[in-house]
Amino acid sequence: MGWTPVKLPGAKPTVAGLGPYREAAPSTDAAALVRPWRYTTTGRLGFFTLFAILWNGVCAIILSKESMHHDASMVLAALFPLLGIAFAYGVVAIWINHTRIDLDANTLSIRRGPLPWRGRLVTVTTSTLQQLYVEEYVSHEENDDPVKAFRVMARLTDGREVLIDRGMRIYDHARALEQWLEERLQIVDQPVAGEVPRSRSAAP
């Protein structure tokens, strides 16, 4: 299915508060928001943490065995710890990383860290921002309910799309960020591909 714009029957809702975001002291003469990653993955973070500990513990026991001498066993003994290290790195990153969004009159900056991560620093000139919108991804069903994830995207004047933030499991959390940016950038909502256009009565 992939990522698709959230379809709404009318005007986008006005969200009270900032959801998982909090206002931060700006690094320059700018407004800033911070979202700790752990706040939007709490439901599964405990399970992932326990799984990473058990996986790496089992790998450590296997590597300590002196009987692992033949080639097939050595390949497995090398592969499983590598997978465990990668998984553990992801879990630790969720525990300590955050997304920081700085916005001033000229620049929108998105930083992800402190642990290195894909898209660690993204900078966009505000004059090129044309539209902001929320996308959703629907995966398998859990207890007869579809599991959803949300992200906030920006469309630039040259047609490119830029990821602002992702990892939210509640639409209102993503909408809070979209709304915060739209208000400060004075961007008016417009339907994007896949969205249901606003009704006239809901239009400003």
C-alpha beads as a LAMMPS data file, in Angstrom:
LAMMPS data file: protein, C-alpha beads

204 atoms
203 bonds

1 atom types
1 bond types

-500.0 500.0 xlo xhi
-500.0 500.0 ylo yhi
-500.0 500.0 zlo zhi

Masses

1 110.0

Atoms # bond

1 1 1 0.000 0.000 0.000
2 1 1 2.739 2.473 0.911
3 1 1 2.386 5.982 2.257
4 1 1 -0.754 7.894 1.259
5 1 1 -2.116 11.310 2.272
6 1 1 -4.637 11.126 5.109
7 1 1 -8.173 11.405 3.726
8 1 1 -10.488 13.691 5.662
9 1 1 -14.170 14.416 4.982
10 1 1 -13.773 18.163 5.506
11 1 1 -11.420 20.715 6.974
12 1 1 -8.413 19.438 8.882
13 1 1 -9.049 19.469 12.633
14 1 1 -7.508 22.035 14.914
15 1 1 -5.400 20.193 17.473
16 1 1 -4.989 21.623 20.959
17 1 1 -1.469 21.430 22.291
18 1 1 1.657 20.013 20.689
19 1 1 1.131 16.279 21.232
20 1 1 4.511 14.573 21.778
21 1 1 6.389 17.776 20.908
22 1 1 7.622 20.374 23.338
23 1 1 8.893 23.845 22.700
24 1 1 12.657 24.129 23.049
25 1 1 15.055 26.999 23.492
26 1 1 15.914 28.091 19.941
27 1 1 19.540 27.871 18.834
28 1 1 19.169 31.198 17.009
29 1 1 16.379 33.742 16.624
30 1 1 13.925 30.966 15.781
31 1 1 11.090 28.828 17.094
32 1 1 11.949 25.227 17.945
33 1 1 10.212 21.945 18.752
34 1 1 11.661 18.697 20.064
35 1 1 10.130 15.205 19.964
36 1 1 11.858 12.396 21.914
37 1 1 11.400 9.262 19.829
38 1 1 10.498 7.097 22.822
39 1 1 7.321 9.106 23.422
40 1 1 5.705 7.853 20.214
41 1 1 6.831 4.209 20.362
42 1 1 6.119 3.415 24.023
43 1 1 3.679 0.625 23.208
44 1 1 6.369 -1.589 21.693
45 1 1 9.609 -0.165 22.987
46 1 1 9.596 -2.375 26.078
47 1 1 9.151 -5.504 23.941
48 1 1 11.885 -4.456 21.493
49 1 1 14.258 -3.693 24.350
50 1 1 13.698 -7.079 25.971
51 1 1 14.049 -8.851 22.623
52 1 1 17.355 -7.086 21.892
53 1 1 18.737 -8.063 25.315
54 1 1 17.703 -11.704 24.922
55 1 1 18.978 -11.918 21.327
56 1 1 22.386 -10.508 22.195
57 1 1 22.558 -12.601 25.347
58 1 1 21.983 -15.802 23.377
59 1 1 24.569 -14.694 20.811
60 1 1 27.106 -14.106 23.573
61 1 1 26.496 -17.631 24.911
62 1 1 26.904 -19.135 21.442
63 1 1 30.162 -17.267 20.839
64 1 1 31.518 -18.419 24.188
65 1 1 31.130 -22.065 23.237
66 1 1 34.414 -23.621 22.166
67 1 1 32.595 -26.274 20.110
68 1 1 31.800 -23.795 17.304
69 1 1 34.645 -24.748 14.970
70 1 1 33.184 -25.963 11.666
71 1 1 32.439 -23.458 8.925
72 1 1 28.618 -23.449 9.012
73 1 1 28.564 -22.791 12.732
74 1 1 31.106 -20.003 12.398
75 1 1 29.022 -18.280 9.713
76 1 1 25.950 -18.383 11.934
77 1 1 27.993 -17.321 14.933
78 1 1 29.120 -14.226 13.010
79 1 1 25.763 -13.393 11.384
80 1 1 23.525 -13.479 14.424
81 1 1 25.657 -11.109 16.553
82 1 1 25.750 -8.617 13.670
83 1 1 21.960 -8.684 13.462
84 1 1 21.766 -8.341 17.222
85 1 1 24.085 -5.336 17.252
86 1 1 22.073 -3.595 14.505
87 1 1 18.802 -4.255 16.317
88 1 1 20.229 -3.117 19.651
89 1 1 21.507 0.090 18.026
90 1 1 17.997 0.839 16.768
91 1 1 16.495 0.248 20.212
92 1 1 19.067 2.478 21.944
93 1 1 18.455 5.167 19.321
94 1 1 14.726 5.130 20.077
95 1 1 15.467 5.498 23.784
96 1 1 17.826 8.486 23.503
97 1 1 17.317 10.121 20.099
98 1 1 15.025 12.992 19.331
99 1 1 13.911 15.056 16.372
100 1 1 14.523 18.771 16.683
101 1 1 12.815 21.239 14.350
102 1 1 14.111 24.818 14.149
103 1 1 12.215 27.412 12.163
104 1 1 13.256 30.981 11.469
105 1 1 12.323 33.490 8.800
106 1 1 14.546 31.875 6.175
107 1 1 15.254 28.278 7.110
108 1 1 13.555 25.123 8.343
109 1 1 16.073 22.728 9.907
110 1 1 15.380 19.163 11.028
111 1 1 17.984 17.389 13.154
112 1 1 17.842 13.758 14.264
113 1 1 20.231 12.508 16.913
114 1 1 22.387 12.441 18.945
115 1 1 23.089 8.916 17.642
116 1 1 23.777 8.985 13.895
117 1 1 20.644 8.260 11.860
118 1 1 19.531 8.556 8.271
119 1 1 18.534 12.135 7.503
120 1 1 20.512 13.395 10.484
121 1 1 20.314 16.977 9.204
122 1 1 17.851 18.356 6.667
123 1 1 17.679 22.056 5.812
124 1 1 14.993 23.683 3.665
125 1 1 14.642 27.314 2.627
126 1 1 11.245 28.479 3.870
127 1 1 10.495 30.356 0.645
128 1 1 10.467 27.001 -1.197
129 1 1 7.847 25.422 1.108
130 1 1 4.569 25.164 -0.778
131 1 1 2.461 22.718 1.214
132 1 1 2.491 20.622 4.383
133 1 1 0.458 17.452 4.815
134 1 1 0.175 14.250 6.831
135 1 1 0.576 10.786 5.304
136 1 1 -0.384 7.453 6.817
137 1 1 0.835 3.895 6.386
138 1 1 -1.521 1.030 7.221
139 1 1 0.099 -2.338 7.931
140 1 1 -1.207 -5.634 9.303
141 1 1 -4.162 -5.815 11.653
142 1 1 -3.663 -6.205 15.375
143 1 1 -6.666 -7.402 17.395
144 1 1 -8.842 -6.750 14.318
145 1 1 -7.627 -3.137 14.160
146 1 1 -5.248 -1.919 11.436
147 1 1 -1.876 -0.695 12.687
148 1 1 -1.159 2.801 11.408
149 1 1 1.841 5.094 11.317
150 1 1 1.890 8.773 10.403
151 1 1 4.450 11.218 9.077
152 1 1 4.545 14.899 8.157
153 1 1 5.719 15.820 4.672
154 1 1 6.506 19.094 2.911
155 1 1 6.065 19.754 -0.786
156 1 1 8.478 22.246 -2.304
157 1 1 7.875 24.669 -5.150
158 1 1 10.011 22.502 -7.474
159 1 1 7.782 19.469 -6.819
160 1 1 10.145 17.641 -4.476
161 1 1 8.853 16.157 -1.223
162 1 1 10.768 16.384 2.046
163 1 1 10.206 14.342 5.205
164 1 1 9.720 16.589 8.235
165 1 1 9.107 13.924 10.899
166 1 1 7.819 10.377 11.164
167 1 1 7.141 7.677 13.743
168 1 1 3.823 8.948 15.086
169 1 1 1.094 6.374 15.739
170 1 1 -1.692 8.911 16.302
171 1 1 -2.930 11.280 13.607
172 1 1 -3.334 14.187 16.033
173 1 1 0.373 13.974 16.914
174 1 1 1.332 14.469 13.278
175 1 1 -1.370 17.081 12.766
176 1 1 -0.033 19.075 15.741
177 1 1 3.313 19.470 13.983
178 1 1 1.715 20.254 10.629
179 1 1 -0.489 22.885 12.268
180 1 1 2.446 24.448 14.159
181 1 1 4.421 24.846 10.943
182 1 1 1.480 26.112 8.890
183 1 1 0.667 28.816 11.416
184 1 1 4.224 30.134 11.515
185 1 1 4.804 29.865 7.783
186 1 1 1.314 31.217 7.000
187 1 1 0.649 28.320 4.638
188 1 1 -2.993 27.709 3.711
189 1 1 -4.123 24.087 3.457
190 1 1 -4.750 22.779 -0.032
191 1 1 -5.780 19.228 -0.995
192 1 1 -2.908 17.023 -2.133
193 1 1 -3.192 13.874 -4.207
194 1 1 -5.383 11.392 -2.340
195 1 1 -6.923 13.902 0.065
196 1 1 -10.597 14.717 0.108
197 1 1 -11.006 18.444 -0.710
198 1 1 -12.471 20.732 1.945
199 1 1 -16.160 21.444 1.860
200 1 1 -16.978 25.051 1.053
201 1 1 -18.589 25.581 4.425
202 1 1 -15.360 24.526 6.124
203 1 1 -13.120 26.731 4.014
204 1 1 -11.789 29.892 5.651

Bonds

1 1 1 2
2 1 2 3
3 1 3 4
4 1 4 5
5 1 5 6
6 1 6 7
7 1 7 8
8 1 8 9
9 1 9 10
10 1 10 11
11 1 11 12
12 1 12 13
13 1 13 14
14 1 14 15
15 1 15 16
16 1 16 17
17 1 17 18
18 1 18 19
19 1 19 20
20 1 20 21
21 1 21 22
22 1 22 23
23 1 23 24
24 1 24 25
25 1 25 26
26 1 26 27
27 1 27 28
28 1 28 29
29 1 29 30
30 1 30 31
31 1 31 32
32 1 32 33
33 1 33 34
34 1 34 35
35 1 35 36
36 1 36 37
37 1 37 38
38 1 38 39
39 1 39 40
40 1 40 41
41 1 41 42
42 1 42 43
43 1 43 44
44 1 44 45
45 1 45 46
46 1 46 47
47 1 47 48
48 1 48 49
49 1 49 50
50 1 50 51
51 1 51 52
52 1 52 53
53 1 53 54
54 1 54 55
55 1 55 56
56 1 56 57
57 1 57 58
58 1 58 59
59 1 59 60
60 1 60 61
61 1 61 62
62 1 62 63
63 1 63 64
64 1 64 65
65 1 65 66
66 1 66 67
67 1 67 68
68 1 68 69
69 1 69 70
70 1 70 71
71 1 71 72
72 1 72 73
73 1 73 74
74 1 74 75
75 1 75 76
76 1 76 77
77 1 77 78
78 1 78 79
79 1 79 80
80 1 80 81
81 1 81 82
82 1 82 83
83 1 83 84
84 1 84 85
85 1 85 86
86 1 86 87
87 1 87 88
88 1 88 89
89 1 89 90
90 1 90 91
91 1 91 92
92 1 92 93
93 1 93 94
94 1 94 95
95 1 95 96
96 1 96 97
97 1 97 98
98 1 98 99
99 1 99 100
100 1 100 101
101 1 101 102
102 1 102 103
103 1 103 104
104 1 104 105
105 1 105 106
106 1 106 107
107 1 107 108
108 1 108 109
109 1 109 110
110 1 110 111
111 1 111 112
112 1 112 113
113 1 113 114
114 1 114 115
115 1 115 116
116 1 116 117
117 1 117 118
118 1 118 119
119 1 119 120
120 1 120 121
121 1 121 122
122 1 122 123
123 1 123 124
124 1 124 125
125 1 125 126
126 1 126 127
127 1 127 128
128 1 128 129
129 1 129 130
130 1 130 131
131 1 131 132
132 1 132 133
133 1 133 134
134 1 134 135
135 1 135 136
136 1 136 137
137 1 137 138
138 1 138 139
139 1 139 140
140 1 140 141
141 1 141 142
142 1 142 143
143 1 143 144
144 1 144 145
145 1 145 146
146 1 146 147
147 1 147 148
148 1 148 149
149 1 149 150
150 1 150 151
151 1 151 152
152 1 152 153
153 1 153 154
154 1 154 155
155 1 155 156
156 1 156 157
157 1 157 158
158 1 158 159
159 1 159 160
160 1 160 161
161 1 161 162
162 1 162 163
163 1 163 164
164 1 164 165
165 1 165 166
166 1 166 167
167 1 167 168
168 1 168 169
169 1 169 170
170 1 170 171
171 1 171 172
172 1 172 173
173 1 173 174
174 1 174 175
175 1 175 176
176 1 176 177
177 1 177 178
178 1 178 179
179 1 179 180
180 1 180 181
181 1 181 182
182 1 182 183
183 1 183 184
184 1 184 185
185 1 185 186
186 1 186 187
187 1 187 188
188 1 188 189
189 1 189 190
190 1 190 191
191 1 191 192
192 1 192 193
193 1 193 194
194 1 194 195
195 1 195 196
196 1 196 197
197 1 197 198
198 1 198 199
199 1 199 200
200 1 200 201
201 1 201 202
202 1 202 203
203 1 203 204
